[in-house]
Amino acid sequence: MISRICKILILFTLLTISCKNKEKEVTPMWNASNSDIAKWKVDALTKGDTNAYYNLSKDYMDSSYEGFLETALTMANKYEYHLAFSDAYDCLTNVDRKYGEHELKPLNEENRKLAIDMLKRGSQKGNPECQRKLGELYIEGVYLEKDLEKGNKLIKESVKTSS
């Protein structure tokens, strides 16, 4: 539990340090107003502001992903922000999940391809969540051609990256 909290604090610190707008202060979520949320969305979409995106992602994580997909896709496609790739995948696959059903099954072919593309691109950017999920898809061989070697390699990379 303590090591998990330390990892979260380290991740937050790294995000804050690597942010494009270092002079901006991160507004704590418990003080977030609708105007804060609107400003964060504009800053993320137009400037690629990673602090704003981080705040939005935390706000949406506490609720549904509905409405966050546009921001995640923009941060992934336009700004190639590594965390946005896994968020976009989560937004796409967070539809009507049924117990025992693969998370990609309910998606139409276009959205399934987009979700897998997000995993591939996020994996290339070093996102451990994307690496792990993509590795699992290669091992399962359900929506990608089965490749145990590639799948195991990606999962091992995800463990190294997240350590």
C-alpha positions in Angstrom: 0.0 0.0 0.0 2.8 2.4 0.9 4.8 1.6 -2.2 1.7 2.2 -4.3 1.2 5.6 -2.7 4.8 6.5 -3.3 4.5 5.5 -7.0 1.5 7.7 -7.3 3.3 10.6 -5.7 6.3 10.1 -7.9 4.1 10.0 -11.0 2.3 13.2 -10.0 5.7 14.9 -9.3 7.1 13.8 -12.7 3.9 15.0 -14.5 4.2 18.3 -12.8 7.9 18.7 -13.6 7.5 17.7 -17.2 4.5 19.8 -17.9 4.6 22.3 -20.7 3.1 25.0 -18.5 5.3 24.8 -15.5 4.3 28.2 -14.2 0.7 27.2 -13.9 -0.5 25.8 -10.6 -2.4 22.6 -10.5 -5.9 23.2 -9.0 -6.7 20.4 -6.5 -9.7 18.4 -7.6 -11.8 19.0 -4.5 -11.8 22.7 -5.3 -12.7 22.2 -9.0 -15.6 24.2 -10.3 -17.3 24.0 -13.7 -15.3 27.0 -14.9 -12.0 25.2 -13.8 -13.1 22.1 -15.8 -14.0 24.2 -18.9 -10.6 26.0 -18.7 -8.7 22.7 -18.3 -10.5 21.3 -21.3 -9.7 24.4 -23.5 -6.0 24.3 -22.3 -5.7 20.6 -23.0 -7.3 20.8 -26.4 -5.6 24.0 -27.6 -2.2 24.0 -25.9 -1.6 20.4 -25.0 -1.4 21.4 -21.3 -0.6 18.2 -19.4 -1.5 19.7 -16.0 -4.9 20.6 -17.4 -5.3 17.1 -18.9 -4.2 15.4 -15.7 -6.9 17.4 -13.8 -9.5 16.5 -16.3 -8.5 12.8 -16.3 -8.9 12.7 -12.5 -12.3 14.4 -12.7 -13.5 11.9 -15.3 -12.0 9.0 -13.5 -14.3 9.8 -10.6 -17.3 9.8 -12.8 -17.9 8.2 -16.2 -15.6 8.5 -19.2 -18.5 10.0 -21.3 -17.3 13.3 -22.8 -13.6 12.7 -22.1 -12.9 10.7 -25.3 -12.5 13.9 -27.4 -9.9 15.3 -25.1 -8.0 12.0 -24.7 -7.9 11.5 -28.5 -6.7 15.1 -29.1 -4.0 14.7 -26.5 -2.9 11.4 -28.0 -3.1 12.3 -31.7 -2.2 16.0 -31.7 0.2 16.2 -28.8 1.2 12.4 -28.5 0.9 12.5 -24.7 1.6 9.0 -23.6 -1.0 8.8 -20.8 -3.8 9.9 -23.2 -3.4 6.7 -25.3 -4.5 4.4 -22.5 -7.2 6.9 -21.4 -8.6 6.9 -25.0 -8.6 3.1 -25.0 -10.4 3.1 -21.6 -13.0 5.6 -22.9 -13.6 3.5 -26.0 -13.9 0.2 -24.1 -16.0 1.5 -21.2 -19.2 0.8 -23.0 -21.7 -1.7 -21.7 -19.1 -4.1 -20.3 -20.6 -7.5 -19.5 -19.1 -10.0 -17.1 -17.0 -12.6 -19.0 -17.1 -10.7 -22.3 -13.9 -9.2 -23.8 -13.8 -5.5 -23.4 -13.3 -5.0 -27.2 -16.3 -7.3 -28.2 -19.1 -4.7 -27.9 -17.2 -2.2 -30.1 -17.9 -1.8 -33.8 -15.0 -2.6 -36.1 -14.0 1.0 -36.5 -13.8 1.7 -32.8 -12.1 -1.6 -32.1 -9.4 -0.7 -34.6 -9.1 2.7 -33.0 -8.8 1.2 -29.6 -6.1 -1.2 -30.7 -4.3 1.6 -32.5 -4.3 3.6 -29.2 -2.7 0.6 -27.5 0.0 0.2 -30.2 0.9 3.9 -30.3 0.8 4.3 -26.5 3.0 1.2 -26.2 5.5 2.8 -28.6 5.5 5.9 -26.3 6.4 3.7 -23.3 3.0 3.7 -21.6 3.1 0.6 -19.4 -0.7 0.2 -19.3 -0.8 0.1 -23.1 2.1 -2.3 -23.2 0.4 -4.7 -20.8 -3.0 -4.6 -22.5 -1.5 -4.9 -26.0 0.7 -7.8 -24.8 -2.4 -9.6 -23.5 -4.1 -9.1 -26.9 -1.2 -10.7 -28.7 -1.2 -13.6 -26.2 -5.0 -14.1 -26.4 -4.9 -13.9 -30.2 -8.5 -12.7 -30.3 -8.4 -9.4 -32.0 -4.7 -9.5 -33.2 -2.8 -12.4 -34.7 -1.6 -14.6 -31.8 2.1 -13.9 -31.0 3.2 -15.2 -27.7 6.8 -13.9 -28.0 5.6 -10.3 -28.8 3.0 -10.5 -26.1 5.3 -11.7 -23.4 7.9 -9.1 -24.4 5.4 -6.3 -24.1 4.2 -7.4 -20.7 7.8 -7.6 -19.5 8.5 -4.1 -20.8 5.3 -2.9 -19.0 6.7 -4.2 -15.7 10.1 -2.5 -16.3 8.5 0.8 -17.3 6.1 0.9 -14.4 8.8 0.0 -11.8 
